[in-house]
Amino acid sequence: MSSPPSNTTASDKKNISVPQHCSVQADVESDFAFLKAPDGKLWVGIGPFETAAEAPVESAFYINDFSLSDNEPWKIPRQLLSLNTEAAQEWAKKFRSFPRPQVNWKPLEPEWFEMVFRRIRKEVVARRLKKMVPVLTELGTKSRGDMISLVENVLSAPDSLAPYGRVVADSGFIGATPELLLNIAENSLETMALAGTASPVHASGFTSDVKEIEEHEHVVSFMQAVLKEFGEVNRYPREVSDAAGLTHFRTRFSMTLDKSGLSLNDLIRSLHPTPAVGCLPRDDHQLEKLMEYRKQLNTPGFFGAPFGLKTGETFYSVVAIRGIGWEGDHVFMPSGCGIVGGSVFDHEWRELGLKRDTVARMLKV
C-alpha cells in the first residue's frame, strides 16, 4: 500500500482500509500487530500505538497478558490495514527478505513439570480442584537469523486457525490459534469451549475418551454459567474439530446480550481465563496457584491471553495459544494441558510435545 497523501491528518490514519487493487508498502515496520478475522480479512496495525484503559470509539487491538495486568490493554495503531487474501499474501512476502532463524532448543527435563502435575493431581483427587492447565515452555537461543521472518509462515496457517501476532523491535510473539474467546457484532455474541486433545492418528477412540470428555465438559459448564448472566444462551452439540495436526472437542455458544452498557473489558474478565487455559474453580486461591506454576515453568505472559480487535461495533478476540515468543535471542515455545481426574502423567507429557510439534512444523523452527 502506498503511503497516505501528505495532507492526511493523524486522525485519518487511525483506520485505513486497503483497496483490493492496492499494493502493500515494501518496507517492514518494527512495531506492528495483526489478527486474521473469521471473514478471512487480515487486520494489520502499524505503530506507534496509543493506549487506552477502555475500548475506544475508533479501531483498536486488545493486547494483554494472561493475568490481565495491563490497565491500558487497548492499543490504538497509527494506521490500520484491512487486507483481503491477495493483499495479505503480498504483505506476508515482505518478511522473506529476513534470514530464517536458527534456534538451538534446550532439552526439556520432566522433573519440574512432573512435580507440578503431582501437586495438581493431588488437589483434584481431594476434590478441592476440578481442573487446572499448567503450561510447559521449551526454551531456545537464536544463533542467527531474524524471528520476524516467521510471520510469513504463521500467515500461511490453515483456515481452521487464526493467525495473530505482536512485534516490537527485537521482541514479539506470533501464533495461529484454533480457539475463539469472543466474536461480538452489536449485541450478538459467539464463543466456544475448546478442550480435549488427541492426534489424528489416535482419534478413533477420541469421541468416547472419558478423560477428554470430562476435561471438555468442565469448560462447557463454566462458560454456560458465566454467559447466562448476560442473556439466554444457545449451546450447540459437542463436535470434533481438526486443527492442523490436532483433534479437539468443540462446543459452540451463541446469544443475544441483554445488558446495556456492558463493557468489553467486563466481558473479557468474565470469561478469561476459561478452564480451557486456566482452572476450575476459578477462585483467587486457585488462580494464585496457577500463576505460581506458570512462573515455575517459564510460561510467557502472552500464552493463553486474550488477543483481539475492535472495529466499529464488532469485536473479535482469540485465545493466544499455538504460538512462539522471543526477546532478543531468547525464544519461548509454550504448550499446556488440562489436568483432571482421569489424567495420567505420560499421556499429558506426550500431549505437550504434540502441541509444540505442531507449532514447530508450522513455523519450521
Beta strands, then each sheet from edge to edge (+ up, - down):
strand 1: 31-36
strand 2: 42-46
strand 3: 50-52
strand 4: 60-63
strand 5: 74-76
strand 6: 79-83
strand 7: 102-105
strand 8: 131-132
strand 9: 135-144
strand 10: 162-168
strand 11: 171-177
strand 12: 180-185
strand 13: 188-198
strand 14: 233-235
strand 15: 239-242
strand 16: 247-256
strand 17: 279-280
strand 18: 306-311
strand 19: 314-319
strand 20: 323-327
strand 21: 330-336
sheet 1: 6+ 2- 1+ 10- 11+ 20- 21+ 9- 7+
sheet 2: 3+ 5- 4+ 18- 19+ 12- 13+ 16- 14+
sheet 3: 3+ 5- 4+ 18- 19+ 12- 13+ 16- 15+
sheet 4: 8+ 17-
end
